[in-house]
Amino acid sequence: MYDSRFARASLHMKISTLKALSPADGRYAQKVNNLRDIFSEYGLIRFRVLVEIRWLQFLADEPQIAELAPLTSVMKDVLNQIIDDFSLDDAERVKKIEATTNHDVKAVEYFIRERLGDGPETQAMKDFLHFGCTSEDINNLSYALMLRTARSDVLLPLMRDLRSRLNTIAKQNADLAMLSRTHGQTASPTTLGKEIANVVARLDRTQKQFADVEILGKFNGAVGNYNAHAIAYPDADWPAIAHRFIESMGIDANPYTTQIEPHDWTAEYSHALMRYNTILIDFSRDVWGYISLGYFKQRVTKDEVGSSTMPHKVNPIDFENAEGNFGMANAMLGHFAEKLPISRWQRDLSDSTVQRNLGSAVAYIVIALQSLQKGVGKLQINTDSIHADVAAAWEVLAEAVQTVMRRYGIPEPYEKLKALTRGQAVSKEKLLDFIKTLDIPDDEIKRLLALTPETYLGLAAQQARDI
């Protein structure tokens, strides 16, 4: 049965999407849905609730905190349910509380107090909510969990998918001879597979660097010295307690901070992504150029339009979109890396408003990776064009001939081949006639005479297969 409520909801979504200020929440909204529960205001509140409750549970299990009794199984279930069932309505309740408190983290504490209700076990628990914490203790772990989740659940899977597809292309085309171009000029031949393998090798390195970035957190109070903790429980080993708690959240502990975790790791995370993105900007531009040369055709979508006036065009728009969105991400990531590690004295709030944009940068990467995957999936290798280009470039064998001449001590080999080939059309016949004049062993003459641009590939094919 037709549901008018669904129609109204869909219409509202369409209108709000068309009015979105960011294309990540407008034009490309469907591409980044898997980021919304991570980086949205809802996501941030949910992570804050998680950290607050896990800290309360951790304290209840800590023998040195005698005034907070171990939780009963019922209360453990109650607390876990607040986390597991956290909903959009819950987040809206937190925002309503914030309208009164004018403090977003304190609103989370009050929300949890509400959910605990009044009971024989809850009063002591409420008093230990947010114990010893400054807001940044909650926030820095929340953002750490955001970026860790985005890395493991969204970015690395997309990176692995792209790597797998490029790796397949590299191996399948390991032997497909292709003309190189250095400085835009014809150069020693390679294979299509080897050129793709180069990209895979670069991605492997930067992807590993990104995956290995250490995600850090602090939980040491108002200025990083455990002041409140130590005055309340002077005999407790608070650095060890905080260290264990942070690691229980899947984050590495940073023991030396001011009020804020200094964000050096966030800069490393951003820089690692920037390097990865830059490789794919380079790749997108190269593929764009190869499409222009005719090395690649693009699979045609029946109803797609390439130009508003030129019906014949099939534009490389996916690679252009990828390039542009990787660039947008890098602009934001660069600001994160430069700005976030800087704070006035023990704390200022200039980092807070910047961190709220972390999800936007990740969104642009996700959009770019999806565009690139789509573009690569539409590529059709034009072997005839690639073969014709390399087969006609006999001048590239000048390198081979002059190098063999060097081996056998023929004077000025480079200069002789330069005179023969530089700035001139070089035919097969012209080059072969020159080779026949060389004073080198007969078997070497035969080997050079048998050489063609398509077979002068060095170890390219093997390197492509080995990737």
C-alpha positions as CSV (number, residue, x, y, z in Angstrom):
1,M,0.0,0.0,0.0
2,Y,1.2,3.5,-0.8
3,D,2.4,5.3,2.3
4,S,2.0,9.0,2.1
5,R,4.3,9.5,5.1
6,F,7.1,7.9,3.0
7,A,6.4,10.2,0.2
8,R,6.6,13.2,2.5
9,A,9.8,12.0,4.0
10,S,11.3,11.4,0.5
11,L,10.2,14.9,-0.6
12,H,11.8,16.4,2.5
13,M,15.0,14.6,1.8
14,K,15.1,15.7,-1.8
15,I,14.5,19.3,-0.8
16,S,17.1,19.3,1.9
17,T,19.6,17.6,-0.4
18,L,19.1,20.3,-3.0
19,K,19.6,23.0,-0.4
20,A,22.7,21.4,1.1
21,L,25.7,23.7,1.3
22,S,28.2,21.0,0.8
23,P,28.1,18.7,-2.2
24,A,28.9,15.8,0.2
25,D,25.5,16.3,1.7
26,G,23.9,17.3,-1.6
27,R,24.9,16.1,-5.0
28,Y,27.0,13.2,-3.6
29,A,24.9,12.4,-0.5
30,Q,24.2,8.8,-1.5
31,K,27.9,8.1,-1.9
32,V,28.8,8.9,1.7
33,N,25.9,7.4,3.6
34,N,28.3,5.0,5.4
35,L,30.1,8.0,6.9
36,R,27.0,9.6,8.6
37,D,26.9,7.5,11.7
38,I,30.6,8.1,12.1
39,F,31.2,11.8,11.5
40,S,27.8,13.5,11.9
41,E,26.7,15.4,15.0
42,Y,24.8,12.3,15.9
43,G,27.9,10.2,15.5
44,L,30.0,12.6,17.7
45,I,27.3,12.4,20.4
46,R,27.1,8.7,20.2
47,F,30.9,8.3,20.6
48,R,30.8,10.7,23.6
49,V,28.1,8.6,25.2
50,L,30.2,5.5,24.6
51,V,33.3,7.0,26.2
52,E,31.4,8.3,29.2
53,I,29.8,5.0,29.9
54,R,32.9,2.9,29.3
55,W,34.8,5.1,31.8
56,L,32.1,4.6,34.4
57,Q,32.2,0.9,33.8
58,F,36.0,0.9,34.0
59,L,36.0,2.8,37.3
60,A,33.5,0.3,38.8
61,D,35.9,-2.5,38.0
62,E,38.8,-0.6,39.5
63,P,39.6,-1.9,43.0
64,Q,41.3,1.3,44.1
65,I,37.9,3.2,43.6
66,A,36.2,1.6,46.7
67,E,33.3,4.1,46.8
68,L,32.0,2.8,43.4
69,A,30.8,-0.7,43.9
70,P,31.2,-3.2,41.1
71,L,28.2,-3.2,38.8
72,T,25.6,-5.8,39.0
73,S,24.7,-7.7,35.9
74,V,21.5,-5.7,35.6
75,M,23.3,-2.4,35.7
76,K,25.9,-3.6,33.2
77,D,23.0,-4.4,30.9
78,V,21.4,-1.0,31.5
79,L,24.5,0.8,30.6
80,N,25.3,-1.3,27.6
81,Q,21.8,-0.9,26.3
82,I,22.2,2.9,26.4
83,I,25.1,2.5,24.0
84,D,23.7,-0.3,21.9
85,D,20.2,1.3,21.4
86,F,21.4,4.9,21.0
87,S,19.1,6.5,18.5
88,L,18.5,9.7,16.6
89,D,15.8,10.5,19.2
90,D,18.5,10.1,21.9
91,A,20.8,12.5,20.1
92,E,18.0,15.0,19.8
93,R,17.4,14.7,23.5
94,V,21.1,15.5,24.1
95,K,20.8,18.5,21.9
96,K,17.7,19.7,23.8
97,I,19.6,19.4,27.1
98,E,22.5,21.3,25.5
99,A,20.1,24.2,24.7
100,T,19.9,24.7,28.4
101,T,23.4,23.8,29.5
102,N,25.1,25.6,26.6
103,H,27.7,22.8,26.9
104,D,27.7,19.9,24.5
105,V,29.7,17.4,26.6
106,K,27.9,18.2,29.9
107,A,24.7,17.6,28.1
108,V,25.8,14.0,27.4
109,E,26.5,13.5,31.1
110,Y,23.0,14.8,32.0
111,F,21.5,12.6,29.3
112,I,23.1,9.5,30.8
113,R,21.9,10.5,34.2
114,E,18.4,10.7,32.9
115,R,18.6,7.3,31.3
116,L,19.9,5.8,34.6
117,G,16.9,7.0,36.4
118,D,16.5,6.9,40.2
119,G,17.2,3.6,42.0
120,P,19.2,2.1,44.8
121,E,22.3,1.5,42.6
122,T,22.2,4.6,40.4
123,Q,23.0,7.5,42.8
124,A,26.7,6.5,43.3
125,M,27.0,5.8,39.7
126,K,25.7,9.2,38.7
127,D,28.2,10.9,41.0
128,F,31.1,9.0,39.2
129,L,29.9,10.0,35.7
130,H,32.6,12.1,34.1
131,F,34.8,11.5,37.1
132,G,38.1,13.4,36.9
133,C,37.4,14.3,33.3
134,T,37.7,17.5,31.3
135,S,35.5,17.7,28.2
136,E,38.6,17.1,26.1
137,D,39.1,13.7,27.7
138,I,35.8,12.7,26.2
139,N,36.2,14.5,22.9
140,N,39.7,13.4,22.0
141,L,38.8,9.7,22.5
142,S,35.6,10.3,20.5
143,Y,37.4,11.8,17.6
144,A,40.1,9.0,17.8
145,L,37.3,6.4,17.6
146,M,35.8,8.3,14.6
147,L,39.0,8.3,12.6
148,R,39.8,4.7,13.6
149,T,36.4,3.5,12.5
150,A,36.6,5.5,9.3
151,R,40.0,4.0,8.5
152,S,39.1,0.4,9.3
153,D,35.5,0.3,8.1
154,V,35.4,2.7,5.1
155,L,38.8,3.9,3.8
156,L,40.9,0.8,3.9
157,P,38.3,-1.4,2.3
158,L,37.9,1.1,-0.5
159,M,41.7,1.3,-0.9
160,R,42.0,-2.5,-1.0
161,D,39.3,-2.8,-3.6
162,L,41.0,-0.2,-5.9
163,R,44.4,-1.9,-5.4
164,S,42.9,-5.3,-6.3
165,R,41.4,-4.0,-9.5
166,L,44.6,-2.2,-10.6
167,N,46.7,-5.2,-9.7
168,T,44.5,-7.4,-11.9
169,I,44.9,-4.9,-14.8
170,A,48.7,-4.9,-14.3
171,K,49.0,-8.6,-14.5
172,Q,46.6,-9.1,-17.4
173,N,48.5,-6.5,-19.4
174,A,52.0,-7.3,-18.3
175,D,53.1,-8.1,-21.9
176,L,51.2,-5.3,-23.7
177,A,54.0,-3.2,-25.2
178,M,53.3,0.5,-24.9
179,L,55.2,3.6,-25.9
180,S,56.6,5.6,-23.0
181,R,56.6,9.4,-23.0
182,T,59.1,11.4,-21.0
183,H,58.8,15.2,-21.2
184,G,55.9,14.4,-23.5
185,Q,58.2,12.9,-26.0
186,T,58.5,9.3,-27.2
187,A,60.8,7.3,-25.0
188,S,61.9,3.7,-24.3
189,P,58.9,1.3,-24.5
190,T,57.2,-0.1,-21.4
191,T,54.1,-2.3,-21.0
192,L,50.7,-1.1,-19.9
193,G,50.9,-3.6,-17.1
194,K,54.2,-2.2,-15.8
195,E,52.8,1.3,-15.7
196,I,49.8,0.2,-13.7
197,A,52.1,-1.9,-11.5
198,N,54.1,1.3,-10.7
199,V,50.9,2.8,-9.3
200,V,50.0,-0.3,-7.3
201,A,53.5,-0.3,-5.7
202,R,53.2,3.4,-4.7
203,L,49.7,2.7,-3.3
204,D,50.9,-0.3,-1.3
205,R,53.5,1.8,0.4
206,T,51.3,4.7,1.3
207,Q,48.3,2.5,2.2
208,K,50.5,0.7,4.7
209,Q,51.8,4.0,6.2
210,F,48.2,5.1,6.6
211,A,47.1,1.8,8.2
212,D,50.1,2.0,10.6
213,V,49.4,5.6,11.9
214,E,49.3,5.3,15.6
215,I,46.0,6.6,17.0
216,L,46.5,8.3,20.3
217,G,44.3,9.4,23.2
218,K,44.6,11.1,26.5
219,F,42.6,10.8,29.7
220,N,44.5,12.9,32.2
221,G,42.2,15.7,33.2
222,A,42.1,19.5,33.0
223,V,45.7,20.2,32.1
224,G,47.1,16.7,31.7
225,N,48.4,16.2,35.3
226,Y,45.7,14.1,36.9
227,N,45.1,17.0,39.4
228,A,41.5,16.1,40.2
229,H,42.2,12.4,40.2
230,A,45.2,12.6,42.6
231,I,43.4,14.9,45.1
232,A,40.5,12.5,45.3
233,Y,42.5,9.2,45.4
234,P,46.1,10.1,46.1
235,D,47.2,6.5,46.4
236,A,45.8,5.3,43.1
237,D,48.2,4.9,40.1
238,W,46.3,7.2,37.8
239,P,48.7,7.1,34.8
240,A,48.4,3.3,34.8
241,I,44.6,3.4,35.2
242,A,44.2,5.9,32.4
243,H,46.6,3.9,30.2
244,R,44.6,0.8,30.7
245,F,41.3,2.5,30.0
246,I,42.5,4.2,26.8
247,E,43.9,0.9,25.5
248,S,40.6,-0.8,26.4
249,M,39.0,1.5,23.8
250,G,41.5,0.3,21.1
251,I,43.5,3.4,21.2
252,D,47.2,4.0,22.2
253,A,47.8,6.2,25.3
254,N,49.6,9.5,25.1
255,P,50.9,10.2,28.6
256,Y,52.2,13.7,28.1
257,T,49.7,16.3,27.1
258,T,48.1,19.6,28.2
259,Q,44.4,19.8,28.4
260,I,44.2,18.5,24.9
261,E,45.8,15.6,23.1
262,P,48.2,17.6,20.9
263,H,46.8,16.2,17.6
264,D,50.2,15.2,16.2
265,W,48.9,11.8,15.3
266,T,45.9,13.5,13.5
267,A,48.4,15.4,11.4
268,E,50.2,12.2,10.6
269,Y,46.9,10.6,9.7
270,S,46.1,13.6,7.4
271,H,49.5,13.6,5.8
272,A,49.3,9.9,5.1
273,L,46.0,10.4,3.4
274,M,47.3,13.4,1.4
275,R,50.2,11.3,0.0
276,Y,47.8,8.5,-0.9
277,N,45.5,11.0,-2.6
278,T,48.3,12.6,-4.4
279,I,49.3,9.4,-6.1
280,L,45.7,8.9,-7.3
281,I,45.6,12.5,-8.6
282,D,48.7,11.6,-10.6
283,F,47.1,8.4,-11.8
284,S,43.9,10.1,-12.7
285,R,45.7,12.7,-14.9
286,D,47.8,10.0,-16.6
287,V,44.7,7.9,-17.5
288,W,43.0,11.1,-18.7
289,G,46.0,11.6,-21.0
290,Y,45.9,8.0,-22.2
291,I,42.2,8.3,-23.0
292,S,43.1,11.4,-25.0
293,L,45.7,9.5,-26.9
294,G,43.3,6.7,-27.7
295,Y,45.0,4.1,-25.5
296,F,41.8,3.6,-23.6
297,K,38.2,3.7,-24.7
298,Q,35.4,4.2,-22.3
299,R,32.4,1.9,-22.1
300,V,29.5,3.9,-23.4
301,T,26.4,4.3,-21.2
302,K,23.4,4.5,-23.6
303,D,21.6,7.6,-22.2
304,E,24.7,9.5,-20.9
305,V,25.6,12.8,-22.5
306,G,29.2,13.8,-23.0
307,S,28.7,17.3,-24.2
308,S,25.7,19.7,-24.4
309,T,26.7,20.6,-28.0
310,M,29.1,17.8,-29.3
311,P,27.2,14.5,-29.4
312,H,30.3,12.4,-30.2
313,K,32.1,13.1,-26.9
314,V,32.6,10.5,-24.2
315,N,34.4,12.6,-21.5
316,P,36.7,11.1,-18.9
317,I,34.5,12.7,-16.3
318,D,35.1,10.0,-13.6
319,F,38.8,10.7,-13.6
320,E,38.2,14.4,-13.6
321,N,35.8,14.1,-10.6
322,A,38.3,11.9,-8.8
323,E,41.1,14.4,-9.3
324,G,38.9,17.3,-8.1
325,N,37.6,15.6,-5.0
326,F,41.0,14.3,-4.0
327,G,42.2,17.9,-4.3
328,M,39.4,19.1,-2.1
329,A,40.3,16.5,0.5
330,N,43.9,17.4,0.4
331,A,43.2,21.1,0.9
332,M,41.3,20.2,4.1
333,L,43.7,17.6,5.3
334,G,46.6,20.1,4.8
335,H,44.8,22.5,7.1
336,F,44.2,19.9,9.7
337,A,47.8,18.9,9.7
338,E,49.0,22.5,10.0
339,K,46.4,23.8,12.4
340,L,45.5,21.1,14.9
341,P,48.9,20.5,16.5
342,I,49.0,24.2,17.5
343,S,47.2,25.4,20.6
344,R,47.7,28.5,22.8
345,W,49.2,27.5,26.1
346,Q,47.3,24.6,27.7
347,R,44.1,25.0,25.6
348,D,42.2,27.1,23.1
349,L,39.1,26.1,21.2
350,S,40.3,26.8,17.7
351,D,40.8,23.1,17.2
352,S,37.3,22.2,18.2
353,T,35.5,23.9,15.2
354,V,38.2,22.5,12.8
355,Q,37.8,18.9,14.0
356,R,34.1,19.0,13.1
357,N,35.2,19.1,9.5
358,L,37.1,15.8,9.6
359,G,34.2,13.9,8.1
360,S,34.0,16.3,5.2
361,A,37.6,15.5,4.2
362,V,37.0,11.8,4.4
363,A,33.8,12.3,2.4
364,Y,35.7,13.9,-0.4
365,I,38.1,10.9,-0.4
366,V,35.2,8.4,-0.5
367,I,33.6,10.3,-3.4
368,A,36.9,10.4,-5.3
369,L,37.6,6.7,-4.7
370,Q,34.1,5.8,-5.9
371,S,34.6,7.9,-9.0
372,L,37.9,6.4,-9.7
373,Q,36.5,2.9,-9.3
374,K,33.7,3.7,-11.7
375,G,36.1,5.2,-14.2
376,V,38.5,2.3,-14.1
377,G,35.6,-0.1,-14.5
378,K,34.5,1.7,-17.7
379,L,38.0,1.5,-19.3
380,Q,38.5,-0.6,-22.4
381,I,42.0,-1.1,-23.6
382,N,42.5,-0.1,-27.2
383,T,45.3,-2.5,-28.1
384,D,45.3,-1.5,-31.8
385,S,46.0,2.1,-30.9
386,I,48.6,1.2,-28.4
387,H,50.3,-1.2,-30.8
388,A,50.3,1.3,-33.7
389,D,51.8,4.0,-31.6
390,V,54.8,1.9,-30.4
391,A,55.3,0.1,-33.6
392,A,55.9,3.3,-35.5
393,A,58.5,4.7,-33.0
394,W,61.7,3.2,-34.3
395,E,63.7,6.1,-32.9
396,V,63.3,4.7,-29.4
397,L,65.8,1.9,-30.3
398,A,68.6,4.5,-30.5
399,E,69.1,3.9,-26.8
400,A,69.5,0.2,-27.3
401,V,71.9,0.5,-30.2
402,Q,74.2,3.1,-28.6
403,T,74.3,1.1,-25.3
404,V,75.4,-2.1,-27.1
405,M,78.0,0.1,-29.0
406,R,79.3,1.2,-25.6
407,R,79.8,-2.4,-24.6
408,Y,82.1,-3.1,-27.6
409,G,84.1,0.1,-27.3
410,I,82.9,1.9,-30.4
411,P,83.8,5.6,-30.0
412,E,81.2,8.3,-29.4
413,P,78.2,5.9,-29.6
414,Y,75.8,8.5,-28.1
415,E,76.9,11.2,-30.5
416,K,76.6,9.0,-33.5
417,L,73.0,8.0,-32.6
418,K,72.2,11.6,-31.8
419,A,73.3,12.6,-35.3
420,L,71.2,9.8,-36.8
421,T,68.0,10.3,-34.8
422,R,67.6,13.7,-33.0
423,G,64.9,15.8,-34.5
424,Q,64.5,13.5,-37.5
425,A,62.1,10.9,-38.7
426,V,63.6,7.5,-38.0
427,S,62.4,4.7,-40.2
428,K,63.0,1.0,-39.7
429,E,65.1,0.8,-42.7
430,K,67.3,3.8,-41.7
431,L,68.0,2.3,-38.3
432,L,68.7,-1.2,-39.7
433,D,71.1,0.1,-42.3
434,F,73.0,1.9,-39.5
435,I,73.2,-1.3,-37.4
436,K,74.7,-3.3,-40.3
437,T,77.6,-0.9,-40.4
438,L,78.6,-1.5,-36.8
439,D,81.9,-3.2,-36.0
440,I,80.5,-5.6,-33.4
441,P,80.2,-9.4,-33.2
442,D,77.8,-10.9,-35.8
443,D,75.5,-12.4,-33.2
444,E,75.1,-8.9,-31.7
445,I,74.3,-7.5,-35.1
446,K,71.6,-10.2,-35.6
447,R,70.2,-9.5,-32.1
448,L,69.9,-5.8,-32.8
449,L,68.4,-6.4,-36.3
450,A,65.8,-8.6,-34.8
451,L,64.9,-6.0,-32.2
452,T,61.6,-4.0,-32.6
453,P,60.1,-1.2,-30.5
454,E,57.5,-3.8,-29.3
455,T,60.2,-6.2,-28.0
456,Y,62.5,-3.6,-26.5
457,L,60.9,-3.8,-23.1
458,G,63.6,-4.7,-20.7
459,L,62.1,-6.4,-17.6
460,A,58.8,-4.6,-17.7
461,A,56.6,-7.6,-18.2
462,Q,58.3,-9.5,-15.4
463,Q,58.0,-6.5,-13.1
464,A,54.3,-6.2,-13.8
465,R,53.7,-9.9,-13.1
466,D,55.7,-9.7,-9.9
467,I,53.6,-7.0,-8.4
